[in-house]
Each structure stands twice: as structure tokens, then as C-alpha cells.
Amino acid sequence: MSDNPVCYTFDAAVEMAIQMENEGFRNYLAAIRQVTNKGAREILRENALDELNHKLQLEKALLDGRMDGGDALDQPVPTMHLDYVFKKQELGPNSGVREAILYAMHLEKGAVDFYGTVAKGCEGAPMGALFKQLLKEETKHLQALEDLYEEHFMTEN
């Protein structure tokens, strides 16, 4: 998908979102199969389940021909933008919790960027609220990962 804010038809936009959520799930699944650290696997598993939940919501929307956006975001969810500080790295068998959190942050940031672009392109359109809600959910996931990273790996001087 390009970075230009374009609003697609409802079906096309939802199909793209389903594909994005499925790719996210597949990335988490591949990572889970590589790491051996129990804590890292659990973090990746929780995020994979979030992706499946979003995909299910979107597939139901295709069946219904609509999806309620829920409470639209009044203010953006603040994040620390740690994805800009730490490079995305592939996970391996020896990857631990720290690496799993950073990996998940980058995957969630990709979803935030996707939904942000679609929400901007669909602003004012009937499905605009849907994509604002999905943007909000993905941003909350990113924020939770950043909070977890901060709690366990960023010590105060």
C-alpha cells in the first residue's frame, strides 16, 4: 500500500486490512517457532492472538457489509517511538524477552502506519471511524509494548 492517503471501497479497504492482520499473525507465528525463551514466546503469542482478533472483526465486517467504529479517538495515544531508536532485527533461537518486545514493537508500528494512512484517506467516509478505531487499538498495543520495555529494560539513573 502506498503512503498516499486514499480511501478505498469498504470491501477493498477491509480486504487490505485482513491481509495486513494475517501477515502480522504469520510474522508472529514464525517468530514463535524460532525462539526458545518462554517469556519471549508468551509475548509473541499474546500479540499473535491480538492479530487474530482483529482479523476476525474485519471478516465479520465483510459479512455484515459494515463495521461499527466504536469510540473514535479524540486524541492520539502517545507512544515513545522506541521503534525509531531500535532497529528491527530478526529473532533466533537465543532471542530473549527484550528482543521479542522490540520485534513486536516494529510489527505493531507497521500496523499503526497502515491504519493511520487508511484512516486519513477515509476521513469523513462511512468507514473512517472503523479505521480510526483500529488505529487506536494498534497504537494501544504499541504503547503497551513500549511500557513493558520501559519497565523491564530502561533503568533510571
Number of C-alpha atoms within 10 A of each C-alpha: 10 8 11 10 16 16 19 15 12 19 15 12 18 24 16 17 22 21 13 19 22 17 14 23 22 15 16 25 17 13 23 23 12 16 21 15 15 11 14 19 21 14 17 24 17 11 22 21 14 18 24 17 13 18 22 14 14 24 17 13 17 17 10 9 11 16 20 13 16 11 11 15 15 8 7 11 14 10 15 12 13 18 20 10 8 12 11 15 11 12 18 15 12 10 17 17 20 14 19 27 21 22 23 25 25 19 21 24 20 16 23 21 15 22 24 21 21 28 24 17 18 23 16 11 15 13 22 20 21 25 27 26 19 24 25 22 20 26 23 18 19 28 21 15 23 20 15 14 19 14 10 10 11 10 7 5 3
